[in-house]
Amino acid sequence: MYVTPEGRVRVGLVTSRETRRWIVPKGWPMEGLRDDEAAGIEAKEEAGLRGKMLREPIGTYHYWQRTRTHFRYVAVTTFVMQVREQKKKWKEKAQREFEWVTLVEAVDRLQEGELASLVAGLPQNAAAWKFLHEGKTMLAPKGATRKAELA
C-alpha cells in the first residue's frame, strides 16, 4: 500500500494464478524468517513490490484453497507494507494481473469476505493507519501507474 500526496491509500491487488480472482499478495511461512519478512518476499515475487513491513499482522482471513485434487480451508495472516518501489519486472509478472486501486475498489473486488473486511477496516486500525501514513511513503512508488481518483 502507499499513500498519495492527497492522503489517499492505494492497495496493490494481484490476480490469483489459478482462478484469476483479485487477492492481495500473500505467501506461506518460511523457515528462519518472521511471518512479516516472508510476506515481504511474496509481495516482491507476486507483484514486484518492495517496502517496509508492519511487524504486527492486521488480522487473519480464511478461504478455501483449490488444489489439483481437492479443496482445503486455509488461514492467512495478513500484513501491511509501506510500498516504496514497484519493479518493472518481477518473478510472477507474466502469471498475474496487477492494479493499484482505492480502498473502496479493493473491498469491491475482493471475493473473500474476511479479507475485504480487513481492508475496509484499515482506517479504524490505528497502528496500521499510522504506519501507512508515516515516513517517506507519501508519493506513488516508483513504477506505480496513477488511475483516476475515486472519492
Phi, psi and omega per residue, in radians:
M1 nan 2.666 2.995
Y2 -2.511 2.882 -3.105
V3 -1.998 2.251 3.131
T4 -1.273 2.866 3.088
P5 -1.003 -0.418 3.112
E6 -1.459 -0.018 3.115
G7 1.554 0.195 3.136
R8 -1.597 2.354 -3.130
V9 -1.468 2.376 3.056
R10 -2.012 2.401 -3.126
V11 -1.937 2.321 3.051
G12 -1.573 2.062 3.109
L13 -1.936 2.535 3.036
V14 -2.174 2.799 3.024
T15 -1.595 2.597 3.043
S16 -1.225 2.710 -3.099
R17 -1.259 -0.661 -3.053
E18 -1.474 -0.977 -3.013
T19 -1.659 -0.199 3.113
R20 1.136 0.342 3.065
R21 -1.413 2.736 -3.140
W22 -1.347 2.323 3.125
I23 -2.482 3.032 2.945
V24 -1.643 2.661 3.070
P25 -0.994 2.357 -3.134
K26 -2.654 2.879 -3.137
G27 -2.675 -2.759 -3.081
W28 -2.115 2.736 3.084
P29 -0.970 2.542 3.138
M30 -2.151 2.294 -3.110
E31 -1.029 2.332 3.111
G32 1.503 -0.042 3.131
L33 -2.137 2.557 2.967
R34 -1.175 2.761 -3.111
D35 -1.076 -0.659 3.114
D36 -1.150 -0.605 3.097
E37 -1.173 -0.735 3.100
A38 -1.103 -0.700 3.116
A39 -1.096 -0.671 3.094
G40 -1.103 -0.692 3.096
I41 -1.117 -0.755 3.131
E42 -1.132 -0.668 3.110
A43 -1.090 -0.620 3.094
K44 -1.196 -0.791 -3.098
E45 -1.225 -0.699 -3.048
E46 -1.504 -0.450 -3.038
A47 -2.430 0.038 3.132
G48 1.236 0.362 -3.040
L49 -1.612 2.421 3.028
R50 -2.267 2.508 3.132
G51 3.027 -2.819 -3.103
K52 -1.834 2.326 -3.126
M53 -1.689 2.461 2.936
L54 -1.342 2.160 -3.044
R55 -1.135 -0.607 -3.128
E56 -1.494 2.362 3.114
P57 -1.206 2.699 3.067
I58 -1.569 -0.138 3.115
G59 2.675 -3.005 -3.136
T60 -2.316 2.474 3.004
Y61 -2.237 2.825 -3.099
H62 -2.143 2.603 3.048
Y63 -2.757 2.862 3.068
W64 -1.560 2.030 3.120
Q65 -1.562 2.269 3.127
R66 -1.562 2.214 2.997
T67 -1.949 -3.102 -3.133
R68 -1.164 -0.490 -3.048
T69 -2.008 -0.291 -3.078
H70 -2.862 -3.130 3.034
F71 -1.943 2.597 3.009
R72 -2.414 2.547 -3.099
Y73 -1.512 2.133 -3.060
V74 -2.138 2.563 3.026
A75 -1.818 2.313 -3.122
V76 -2.101 2.025 3.042
T77 -1.405 2.290 -2.951
T78 -1.982 2.349 -3.116
F79 -2.124 2.782 3.102
V80 -1.873 2.420 3.071
M81 -2.067 2.328 2.924
Q82 -1.421 1.813 -3.091
V83 -1.348 2.252 3.117
R84 -1.940 -0.325 -3.095
E85 -2.761 2.541 2.941
Q86 -2.158 2.101 -3.126
K87 -1.157 2.685 3.086
K88 -1.298 -0.532 3.114
K89 -2.250 2.482 3.067
W90 -2.618 2.921 -2.981
K91 -0.898 -0.826 -3.020
E92 -1.869 0.332 -3.077
K93 -0.999 -0.715 -3.104
A94 -1.289 -0.235 -3.065
Q95 -1.731 -0.166 -3.032
R96 -2.453 2.761 2.927
E97 -1.691 2.684 3.101
F98 -2.375 2.444 3.036
E99 -2.577 2.533 2.952
W100 -1.584 2.222 -3.111
V101 -2.376 2.871 3.066
T102 -1.279 2.926 3.069
L103 -1.013 -0.767 -3.121
V104 -1.079 -0.785 -3.138
E105 -1.178 -0.648 3.109
A106 -1.075 -0.820 3.128
V107 -1.029 -0.690 -3.136
D108 -1.172 -0.644 -3.075
R109 -1.429 -0.522 -3.054
L110 -1.265 2.175 -3.091
Q111 -1.509 -0.404 3.083
E112 -1.384 1.989 -3.060
G113 -1.016 -0.725 3.141
E114 -1.148 -0.666 3.105
L115 -1.168 -0.755 3.095
A116 -1.040 -0.674 3.105
S117 -1.154 -0.679 3.082
L118 -1.069 -0.771 3.134
V119 -1.161 -0.789 3.134
A120 -1.080 -0.542 -3.103
G121 -1.499 -0.009 -3.112
L122 -0.951 -0.764 -3.140
P123 -1.064 -0.416 3.126
Q124 -1.594 -0.135 3.107
N125 -1.559 1.670 -3.000
A126 -0.987 -0.772 -3.099
A127 -1.148 -0.790 -3.132
A128 -1.176 -0.725 -3.109
W129 -1.123 -0.767 3.104
K130 -1.092 -0.797 3.137
F131 -1.000 -0.793 -3.124
L132 -1.122 -0.590 -3.052
H133 -1.612 -0.031 -3.137
E134 -1.667 2.894 3.010
G135 1.316 -2.665 -3.023
K136 -1.748 0.745 -3.072
T137 -1.902 0.362 -3.033
M138 -1.491 -0.100 3.095
L139 -1.984 2.753 3.102
A140 -1.018 2.383 3.099
P141 -1.062 2.592 3.098
K142 -0.903 2.212 -3.140
G143 1.673 -0.240 3.136
A144 -1.277 2.380 3.077
T145 -1.657 2.483 -3.135
R146 -1.661 2.315 3.066
K147 -1.908 2.976 3.109
A148 -1.017 2.436 -3.141
E149 -1.244 2.455 3.014
L150 -1.862 2.480 -3.103
A151 -1.131 nan nan
